[in-house]
């Protein structure tokens, strides 16, 4: 029997409870190291029982998780934490595409889409890091890294399964004229679709390339690879405000499933 009845992530086995001053359970989460920020840890998969008000949960968080970040799908709770001084770090939309049918892979003259193994990813990590940095410059909704070294290190970590989960061979790379112009990196996320399972961790194209529809070709080929492997769905998250990415994913059959916020607790 689960120690926290109703917890949708009880099967993880690493769940931590937070209680109020009266000893009542107000929050359950999985505490993980946050490699992307200076914060020492991040509360993932945050769950607030339905009978716990946001006020009580917020008071417990401010007391017990000060200096941490929280990742959650609870809009009402996010609003209460924000009112009490929490800072928004990220706002994402989770999307998923069942693999019962497949979109066609566009034929683009001179563009080649290939599978990208973990060894190949490690070998081309610096090149992919440079492209990723150009794809998400300052001012882009997904801007995050300042240097090639940082993006390269993150890509190597993805290949080692240290960011989302184990790296999958269904990942793809795009070449034009023999040069790499984009990639779609897939990992196994905790859980099952649509909130877990095979997950597009990164997808990007070189803005310098004159070739169009690189992203579409990368993703549709990845969908075909996942279908061939017998996987039920492919999911991803997209930053709120990235309207171009939203339009692309929806055109390829991805369905909006949930909103996810990351907030920093003062």
Secondary structure, DSSP 8 states (H G I E B T S, - for coil): --SSTT-TTGGGS-EEEEE-TTS-EEEEEEEE--SSSSSS-EEEEEE--TTS-HHHHHHHHHHHSTT-EEEE--HHHHHHHHHTT-EEEEEEEEEEEESSS-------TTEEEEE--HHHHHHTHHHHHHHHHHHT-TTSTT---SSHHHHHHHHHHHHTT-SSSSB-TT-EEEEETTEEEEEEEEEEESSSTTTSEEEEEEEEE-TT---S-HHHHHHHHHHHHHHHTT-SEEEEEEETT-HHHHHHHHHTT-EEEEEEEEEE--
